[in-house]
Amino acid sequence: MGIIKQQSIQNSVITYLGILLGFISTLYLYPNILTTDQYGLTRILLSVAFICTEFTHLGVKNIAIKFFPEFENKERKHNGFLFLLLVIPLAGFLLFLAFLFSFDDWLIRKYTSDSPLFGEFYLYLIPLVIGILYFDVINSYIRANYDSVPGSIVNEIMLRFAAIVLLVLMNFGIIDFQIFMAGFAASYLLQPVLLVLYLFRSGDLYLKPNLEFLNSKLIRRISNYGFFVLLGGVSHLIVSNIDILMLGSLSGLTDTAVYTIAFYIGSVIVVPQKSIGKIAPSLISKHISEDNIYEVEKIYKGSSLNQLVAGCLIYIGVWANIDNLIAILPEAYAGAKWVVIIIGASKLIDMAGGVNGNIIMNSPFYKFNLMATSVLIVFSVFLNFLLIPEYGITGAAIATAISLLIYNLVKGIYVWYRYRIQPLSPQLLILFILSAAILFLSMQISTIGGIYIDIMIRSFTISAIYIPLVISLNVSGEVNIIWQNIRKRFF
């Protein structure tokens, strides 16, 4: 796991810097500069754009990871693989445009009653979709080359920095909301451009096709894989975004904005998972193609444990500081507390499953992913329809948590059935007991000084107790190796 460890650490540093920028924009700038309707609009547009993108890329971002080992040959410029990846999504994007202009009246009616701004700005879906689409495709190609860092820098840092600049300009009256939205959409268009420039500078921008390499059998395999991955990916993304979409249609943009803030705070916990997930799929694809299940199992168990070591620390830190975090926000966001806690718990559930989805997606049994997510999306929609009218944003959070639990159980059972490997280890029990004990002790301590002083002292104290105990109890061998390397270098 050398590459995974190295790049997951780099990605974590980049992502935490992105979180700092996101903290500034999400907790300070967005809620204080935009109205709740305006902020909710940006979230609705992004949720719809992400779902549409899953259709438009036609499975290509997953094809890049799974089939790159077969095309890989630097001397032959990877047999024109990048050209293939760039051309296929054009057909998907044209289908998206046809859908958008055929059903725009229905789409506007769906959201305009509770979200009137949507009808005015729905065409911004076009630049958002093409920007997200080609960022995903080109980033997957770069990741397939075992380099996950450039995409992290563009997506985690540059995109958020652009949002901060736009919000500051709007705050000082230099631009209005119309120009803000134009810049917001343009920032997503800029992402794939920056990745193309990176490929050009690194000498890996191979745009010449190699049609001779594409025999009928390979084309058929790619097509079959792309079709099933496309449908499975759409289902998974709908499950991931159905809460925001249904809040927008059932409760309006104000509740959507409040939920988005709470969801963002809770999602900070998922940073370790995102960092590992950017490089692990490429290695899993390679090991499965070589029938090396032993290495797949090492990644599987290591991903679950190491994600949770970092995730539990962040979760207890967020829960211990939740009242302080809510106090920072405008009064309209006061109802976000339990949404943060529930969403955070759902992210820990997802982390416990490790890379089960990546194993399925890069195995010969990838079709199962479609079956699992198709059933799950029906269940998720039912839960949201049942819980949102009754409990509002808290109901949406509960529906998300239950959906992720079921989804990971189904995938975990299937991976065990096919490969007889599972992600859980005895160390997890020690980790959960330790985390619960530290959180309980933290909750017994009254507020110390002002909000920011309390956050700093409480967070430092939790970390100062948690990290040494994790190391001394040898919860994770990877964590202990990192600690030993730090000691050798600095002590």
C-alpha positions as CSV (number, residue, x, y, z in Angstrom):
1,M,0.0,0.0,0.0
2,G,3.0,2.3,-0.5
3,I,1.4,4.4,-3.3
4,I,-1.9,4.5,-1.5
5,K,-0.3,5.6,1.8
6,Q,1.8,8.3,0.1
7,Q,-0.9,9.8,-2.1
8,S,-3.7,9.4,0.5
9,I,-1.5,11.6,2.8
10,Q,-0.9,14.1,0.1
11,N,-4.6,14.1,-0.8
12,S,-5.5,14.5,2.9
13,V,-3.3,17.6,3.2
14,I,-4.9,19.0,0.0
15,T,-8.4,18.1,1.1
16,Y,-8.0,19.6,4.6
17,L,-6.7,22.8,3.0
18,G,-9.8,22.6,0.8
19,I,-11.9,22.1,4.0
20,L,-10.4,25.3,5.4
21,L,-11.4,27.2,2.3
22,G,-14.8,25.4,2.4
23,F,-15.2,26.4,6.0
24,I,-14.7,30.0,5.1
25,S,-17.1,29.9,2.2
26,T,-19.7,27.5,3.5
27,L,-20.0,28.7,7.1
28,Y,-19.2,32.4,6.8
29,L,-19.6,33.7,3.3
30,Y,-22.5,31.8,1.6
31,P,-25.0,32.1,4.5
32,N,-24.1,35.8,5.2
33,I,-23.8,37.1,1.6
34,L,-26.4,35.0,-0.3
35,T,-30.0,34.7,0.8
36,T,-31.1,31.2,1.7
37,D,-33.0,31.0,-1.6
38,Q,-29.9,32.0,-3.6
39,Y,-27.6,29.6,-1.7
40,G,-30.2,26.8,-2.0
41,L,-30.3,27.5,-5.8
42,T,-26.6,26.8,-6.2
43,R,-27.0,23.5,-4.3
44,I,-30.0,22.4,-6.4
45,L,-28.2,23.2,-9.7
46,L,-25.2,21.2,-8.6
47,S,-27.2,18.2,-7.5
48,V,-29.1,18.1,-10.8
49,A,-25.8,18.7,-12.7
50,F,-24.0,15.8,-10.9
51,I,-26.9,13.4,-11.6
52,C,-27.0,14.5,-15.3
53,T,-23.3,14.0,-15.5
54,E,-23.6,10.4,-14.5
55,F,-25.7,9.9,-17.7
56,T,-23.6,12.0,-20.0
57,H,-20.2,10.3,-19.4
58,L,-21.7,7.0,-20.4
59,G,-19.6,5.1,-17.9
60,V,-16.3,6.5,-19.2
61,K,-14.9,7.7,-15.9
62,N,-15.1,4.1,-14.6
63,I,-13.9,2.6,-18.0
64,A,-10.7,4.7,-17.6
65,I,-9.9,3.0,-14.3
66,K,-10.8,-0.6,-15.3
67,F,-9.4,-0.8,-18.8
68,F,-6.3,1.4,-18.6
69,P,-4.1,-1.6,-17.7
70,E,-5.0,-3.2,-21.1
71,F,-4.3,0.0,-23.0
72,E,-1.2,1.0,-21.0
73,N,1.9,1.4,-23.1
74,K,3.7,4.7,-22.8
75,E,5.8,4.1,-25.9
76,R,2.6,3.6,-28.0
77,K,0.9,6.6,-26.2
78,H,-1.4,4.3,-24.3
79,N,-2.9,3.2,-27.7
80,G,-5.1,6.3,-28.1
81,F,-7.0,5.6,-24.8
82,L,-7.4,9.3,-23.9
83,F,-8.9,10.1,-27.3
84,L,-11.5,7.4,-26.8
85,L,-12.3,8.7,-23.3
86,L,-12.8,12.2,-24.6
87,V,-15.0,11.3,-27.6
88,I,-17.5,9.0,-26.1
89,P,-19.0,11.5,-23.6
90,L,-19.8,13.9,-26.5
91,A,-22.7,11.6,-27.4
92,G,-23.9,11.7,-23.8
93,F,-23.7,15.5,-23.6
94,L,-25.8,15.8,-26.8
95,L,-28.4,13.5,-25.3
96,F,-28.4,15.7,-22.2
97,L,-29.1,18.8,-24.3
98,A,-32.0,17.1,-26.0
99,F,-33.5,16.0,-22.7
100,L,-33.0,19.5,-21.1
101,F,-34.8,21.3,-24.0
102,S,-37.5,18.7,-24.3
103,F,-38.4,18.6,-20.6
104,D,-37.5,22.1,-19.4
105,D,-41.1,23.1,-18.8
106,W,-41.6,20.1,-16.5
107,L,-38.3,20.7,-14.7
108,I,-39.2,24.4,-14.1
109,R,-42.7,23.5,-12.8
110,K,-41.2,20.9,-10.5
111,Y,-39.1,23.4,-8.6
112,T,-40.6,26.9,-9.3
113,S,-43.5,26.8,-6.8
114,D,-41.1,26.5,-3.8
115,S,-37.9,27.6,-5.6
116,P,-38.7,30.5,-8.0
117,L,-35.1,31.3,-8.7
118,F,-34.6,27.9,-10.4
119,G,-36.7,28.9,-13.5
120,E,-34.5,31.9,-14.0
121,F,-31.2,30.1,-13.8
122,Y,-31.8,26.5,-14.9
123,L,-29.8,27.0,-18.2
124,Y,-26.7,27.2,-16.1
125,L,-27.0,23.5,-15.9
126,I,-25.3,23.4,-19.4
127,P,-21.9,24.8,-18.4
128,L,-22.0,23.0,-15.1
129,V,-22.7,19.6,-16.7
130,I,-19.9,19.9,-19.4
131,G,-17.4,21.2,-16.8
132,I,-18.1,18.4,-14.3
133,L,-18.3,15.8,-17.1
134,Y,-14.9,16.5,-18.6
135,F,-13.2,17.1,-15.2
136,D,-14.4,13.6,-14.1
137,V,-13.3,12.0,-17.4
138,I,-9.8,13.6,-17.6
139,N,-9.3,13.2,-13.8
140,S,-10.1,9.5,-14.1
141,Y,-7.5,9.1,-16.8
142,I,-4.9,10.9,-14.7
143,R,-5.8,8.7,-11.7
144,A,-5.5,5.6,-13.9
145,N,-1.9,6.6,-14.4
146,Y,-1.6,6.4,-10.6
147,D,-1.5,10.1,-10.0
148,S,-4.5,11.4,-8.0
149,V,-3.0,14.7,-6.7
150,P,-3.6,17.1,-9.6
151,G,-7.4,16.5,-9.6
152,S,-7.4,17.0,-5.9
153,I,-5.7,20.4,-6.2
154,V,-8.1,21.6,-8.9
155,N,-11.3,20.3,-7.2
156,E,-10.5,20.8,-3.6
157,I,-8.5,24.1,-3.6
158,M,-8.9,26.1,-6.9
159,L,-12.7,25.6,-7.2
160,R,-13.3,26.7,-3.6
161,F,-10.9,29.6,-3.9
162,A,-12.8,30.8,-6.9
163,A,-16.1,30.6,-4.9
164,I,-14.5,32.7,-2.2
165,V,-13.4,35.4,-4.6
166,L,-16.8,35.6,-6.2
167,L,-18.5,35.8,-2.8
168,V,-16.2,38.6,-1.7
169,L,-16.8,40.5,-4.9
170,M,-20.5,40.2,-4.4
171,N,-20.2,41.2,-0.7
172,F,-18.6,44.5,-1.7
173,G,-21.1,45.2,-4.4
174,I,-18.6,44.8,-7.3
175,I,-20.7,42.1,-8.9
176,D,-24.4,41.2,-8.6
177,F,-26.0,37.8,-8.2
178,Q,-26.3,37.4,-12.0
179,I,-22.6,37.8,-12.5
180,F,-21.9,35.7,-9.4
181,M,-23.8,32.8,-11.0
182,A,-22.0,33.2,-14.3
183,G,-18.6,33.1,-12.5
184,F,-19.9,30.1,-10.4
185,A,-20.6,28.1,-13.6
186,A,-17.4,29.3,-15.3
187,S,-15.3,28.0,-12.3
188,Y,-16.6,24.4,-13.1
189,L,-15.7,24.9,-16.8
190,L,-12.2,25.9,-15.8
191,Q,-11.5,22.6,-14.0
192,P,-11.0,20.3,-17.1
193,V,-9.0,23.1,-18.8
194,L,-6.5,23.1,-16.0
195,L,-6.2,19.3,-16.1
196,V,-5.6,19.4,-19.9
197,L,-2.8,21.9,-19.2
198,Y,-1.3,19.6,-16.6
199,L,-1.3,16.7,-19.1
200,F,0.3,18.9,-21.7
201,R,3.1,20.1,-19.3
202,S,3.7,16.5,-18.1
203,G,4.0,15.2,-21.7
204,D,1.0,12.8,-21.3
205,L,-1.5,14.6,-23.6
206,Y,-1.9,11.8,-26.2
207,L,-4.8,12.8,-28.4
208,K,-4.1,10.7,-31.5
209,P,-6.5,7.7,-31.8
210,N,-5.3,4.2,-32.4
211,L,-8.3,2.5,-34.0
212,E,-6.2,-0.6,-34.9
213,F,-6.0,-1.5,-31.2
214,L,-9.8,-1.6,-30.8
215,N,-10.9,-5.0,-31.9
216,S,-14.5,-6.0,-31.8
217,K,-14.1,-8.1,-28.7
218,L,-12.6,-5.2,-26.7
219,I,-15.2,-2.8,-28.0
220,R,-18.0,-5.2,-26.9
221,R,-16.4,-5.6,-23.4
222,I,-16.0,-1.8,-23.0
223,S,-19.6,-1.2,-24.2
224,N,-21.1,-3.8,-21.8
225,Y,-19.1,-2.5,-18.9
226,G,-19.9,1.1,-19.7
227,F,-23.6,0.4,-19.9
228,F,-23.9,-1.3,-16.6
229,V,-21.6,1.1,-14.8
230,L,-23.6,4.0,-16.2
231,L,-26.9,2.7,-14.8
232,G,-25.3,1.7,-11.5
233,G,-23.5,5.1,-11.2
234,V,-26.7,7.0,-11.9
235,S,-28.5,5.1,-9.3
236,H,-25.8,5.6,-6.7
237,L,-25.6,9.3,-7.4
238,I,-29.4,9.7,-7.2
239,V,-29.2,8.0,-3.8
240,S,-26.5,10.4,-2.7
241,N,-28.4,13.5,-3.9
242,I,-32.0,12.5,-3.5
243,D,-32.3,14.2,-0.1
244,I,-31.3,17.6,-1.5
245,L,-33.5,17.2,-4.6
246,M,-36.5,16.1,-2.7
247,L,-36.0,18.8,-0.1
248,G,-36.0,21.4,-2.9
249,S,-39.3,20.1,-4.3
250,L,-41.0,19.3,-1.0
251,S,-39.7,22.0,1.4
252,G,-38.2,24.7,-0.8
253,L,-34.8,26.4,-1.1
254,T,-34.6,27.6,2.5
255,D,-34.6,24.1,4.0
256,T,-32.2,23.0,1.2
257,A,-29.7,25.7,2.2
258,V,-29.9,24.8,5.9
259,Y,-29.5,21.1,5.1
260,T,-26.6,21.8,2.7
261,I,-24.7,23.6,5.5
262,A,-25.4,20.8,7.9
263,F,-24.4,18.2,5.3
264,Y,-21.2,20.0,4.6
265,I,-20.2,20.0,8.3
266,G,-21.0,16.4,8.6
267,S,-19.2,15.5,5.4
268,V,-15.9,16.8,6.8
269,I,-15.7,13.4,8.3
270,V,-15.4,11.7,4.9
271,V,-12.1,13.3,4.0
272,P,-9.9,10.2,4.7
273,Q,-12.3,8.1,2.6
274,K,-12.1,10.5,-0.3
275,S,-8.3,10.6,-0.1
276,I,-7.9,6.8,-0.2
277,G,-10.6,6.5,-2.8
278,K,-8.7,8.6,-5.3
279,I,-5.9,6.2,-5.8
280,A,-7.2,2.8,-4.5
281,P,-9.5,2.0,-7.5
282,S,-6.5,2.0,-9.9
283,L,-4.5,-0.4,-7.8
284,I,-7.6,-2.6,-7.2
285,S,-8.2,-2.8,-10.9
286,K,-4.6,-3.8,-11.5
287,H,-4.6,-6.5,-8.8
288,I,-8.0,-8.0,-9.9
289,S,-6.8,-8.1,-13.5
290,E,-3.7,-10.1,-12.1
291,D,-6.0,-12.3,-9.9
292,N,-4.1,-11.1,-6.9
293,I,-6.9,-11.2,-4.3
294,Y,-4.4,-11.2,-1.4
295,E,-3.4,-7.6,-2.3
296,V,-7.0,-6.7,-2.8
297,E,-7.8,-7.9,0.7
298,K,-5.0,-5.9,2.2
299,I,-6.3,-2.7,0.6
300,Y,-9.9,-3.7,1.6
301,K,-9.1,-4.1,5.3
302,G,-6.6,-1.3,5.4
303,S,-9.0,1.2,3.8
304,S,-11.7,0.4,6.3
305,L,-9.5,0.7,9.4
306,N,-7.4,3.6,8.4
307,Q,-10.4,5.6,7.2
308,L,-12.1,5.0,10.5
309,V,-9.1,6.0,12.6
310,A,-9.1,9.4,11.0
311,G,-12.9,9.6,10.6
312,C,-13.7,8.8,14.3
313,L,-11.3,11.6,15.4
314,I,-13.0,14.1,13.1
315,Y,-16.5,12.9,14.1
316,I,-16.0,13.2,17.8
317,G,-14.4,16.6,17.2
318,V,-17.4,17.8,15.2
319,W,-19.9,16.5,17.7
320,A,-18.0,17.9,20.7
321,N,-18.0,21.3,19.0
322,I,-21.4,21.2,17.4
323,D,-23.0,23.9,19.5
324,N,-20.1,26.2,18.8
325,L,-20.4,25.6,15.1
326,I,-24.1,26.2,15.0
327,A,-23.6,29.4,17.0
328,I,-21.3,30.7,14.3
329,L,-24.0,30.5,11.7
330,P,-27.0,32.9,11.2
331,E,-30.1,32.1,13.2
332,A,-31.8,30.6,10.2
333,Y,-29.4,27.6,10.4
334,A,-30.1,26.8,14.1
335,G,-32.0,23.6,13.2
336,A,-28.9,21.9,11.6
337,K,-27.5,20.3,14.8
338,W,-28.9,16.8,14.6
339,V,-28.6,16.7,10.8
340,V,-24.8,17.2,11.3
341,I,-24.6,14.4,13.9
342,I,-26.7,11.9,11.8
343,I,-25.0,12.7,8.5
344,G,-21.6,12.3,10.3
345,A,-22.7,8.8,11.6
346,S,-23.8,7.8,8.1
347,K,-20.3,8.7,6.8
348,L,-18.7,6.5,9.4
349,I,-20.9,3.6,8.3
350,D,-19.8,4.2,4.7
351,M,-16.1,4.3,5.8
352,A,-16.5,0.9,7.6
353,G,-17.4,-0.6,4.3
354,G,-14.0,0.3,2.9
355,V,-13.5,0.0,-0.8
356,N,-16.3,-2.6,-1.3
357,G,-17.8,-0.7,-4.2
358,N,-14.5,-0.3,-6.0
359,I,-13.9,-4.1,-5.7
360,I,-17.2,-4.8,-7.3
361,M,-16.9,-2.2,-10.0
362,N,-13.4,-3.4,-11.1
363,S,-14.3,-7.1,-11.0
364,P,-15.9,-9.4,-13.5
365,F,-19.1,-9.1,-11.4
366,Y,-19.6,-5.4,-11.9
367,K,-23.2,-6.0,-13.1
368,F,-24.2,-6.6,-9.5
369,N,-23.6,-2.9,-8.7
370,L,-26.6,-2.0,-10.9
371,M,-28.9,-4.6,-9.2
372,A,-27.9,-3.3,-5.7
373,T,-28.3,0.4,-6.5
374,S,-31.5,0.0,-8.4
375,V,-33.2,-1.6,-5.4
376,L,-31.6,1.0,-3.1
377,I,-32.8,4.0,-5.1
378,V,-36.4,2.9,-4.7
379,F,-35.9,2.4,-1.0
380,S,-34.2,5.7,-0.6
381,V,-37.0,7.6,-2.4
382,F,-39.6,5.9,-0.3
383,L,-37.7,6.8,2.9
384,N,-37.4,10.5,1.9
385,F,-41.0,10.8,0.9
386,L,-41.9,9.2,4.2
387,L,-39.6,11.2,6.5
388,I,-39.2,14.7,4.9
389,P,-42.8,15.8,5.3
390,E,-42.8,14.5,8.9
391,Y,-39.3,15.5,10.1
392,G,-38.0,18.0,7.5
393,I,-34.2,18.2,7.2
394,T,-33.7,15.7,10.0
395,G,-35.9,13.2,8.2
396,A,-33.7,13.6,5.1
397,A,-30.6,12.9,7.2
398,I,-32.1,9.8,8.7
399,A,-33.1,8.5,5.2
400,T,-29.5,9.1,4.0
401,A,-28.1,7.2,7.0
402,I,-30.4,4.2,6.6
403,S,-29.7,4.1,2.9
404,L,-26.0,4.0,3.3
405,L,-26.2,1.3,5.9
406,I,-28.2,-1.0,3.7
407,Y,-26.1,-0.2,0.6
408,N,-22.8,-1.1,2.4
409,L,-24.3,-4.3,3.9
410,V,-25.5,-5.5,0.5
411,K,-22.1,-4.7,-1.1
412,G,-20.1,-6.2,1.7
413,I,-22.1,-9.4,1.7
414,Y,-21.6,-9.8,-2.0
415,V,-17.8,-9.2,-1.9
416,W,-17.6,-11.9,0.8
417,Y,-19.7,-14.3,-1.3
418,R,-17.5,-13.8,-4.4
419,Y,-14.0,-13.4,-2.8
420,R,-14.3,-14.5,0.8
421,I,-12.8,-11.2,2.0
422,Q,-14.3,-8.6,4.3
423,P,-13.1,-5.3,5.7
424,L,-13.8,-5.5,9.4
425,S,-11.1,-6.3,12.0
426,P,-11.0,-6.7,15.8
427,Q,-9.2,-3.3,16.1
428,L,-12.4,-1.6,15.1
429,L,-14.1,-2.5,18.4
430,I,-11.2,-0.9,20.3
431,L,-11.5,2.2,18.1
432,F,-15.2,2.6,18.7
433,I,-15.0,2.2,22.5
434,L,-12.1,4.6,22.6
435,S,-14.0,7.2,20.5
436,A,-17.2,6.9,22.5
437,A,-15.3,7.3,25.8
438,I,-13.5,10.4,24.7
439,L,-16.7,12.0,23.3
440,F,-18.5,11.3,26.5
441,L,-15.8,12.9,28.6
442,S,-15.7,15.9,26.3
443,M,-19.5,16.4,26.7
444,Q,-19.1,16.7,30.5
445,I,-16.9,19.8,30.1
446,S,-18.6,23.2,30.1
447,T,-17.8,25.9,27.5
448,I,-14.3,27.4,28.1
449,G,-14.1,31.1,27.2
450,G,-15.6,32.3,23.9
451,I,-16.7,30.2,20.9
452,Y,-13.4,30.1,19.1
453,I,-11.3,29.6,22.3
454,D,-13.5,26.7,23.2
455,I,-13.2,25.1,19.8
456,M,-9.4,25.3,19.9
457,I,-9.0,24.0,23.4
458,R,-11.6,21.3,23.0
459,S,-10.3,20.1,19.7
460,F,-6.7,20.1,20.9
461,T,-7.5,18.2,24.0
462,I,-9.5,15.5,22.1
463,S,-6.6,15.1,19.7
464,A,-4.0,15.0,22.5
465,I,-5.9,12.1,24.1
466,Y,-7.1,10.3,21.0
467,I,-3.9,10.1,18.9
468,P,-1.5,8.8,21.6
469,L,-4.0,6.2,22.7
470,V,-4.5,5.0,19.1
471,I,-0.7,4.7,18.7
472,S,-0.1,3.0,22.1
473,L,-2.9,0.5,21.6
474,N,-1.6,-0.3,18.1
475,V,-5.0,0.1,16.6
476,S,-3.5,0.6,13.1
477,G,-0.2,-0.6,11.8
478,E,-0.2,2.0,9.1
479,V,-0.7,4.8,11.6
480,N,2.1,3.5,13.8
481,I,4.5,3.4,10.8
482,I,3.6,7.0,9.9
483,W,4.3,7.9,13.6
484,Q,7.6,6.1,13.6
485,N,8.6,8.0,10.4
486,I,7.7,11.3,12.0
487,R,9.8,10.5,15.1
488,K,12.8,9.5,13.0
489,R,12.6,12.8,11.0
490,F,11.8,15.3,13.7
491,F,12.7,13.8,17.1
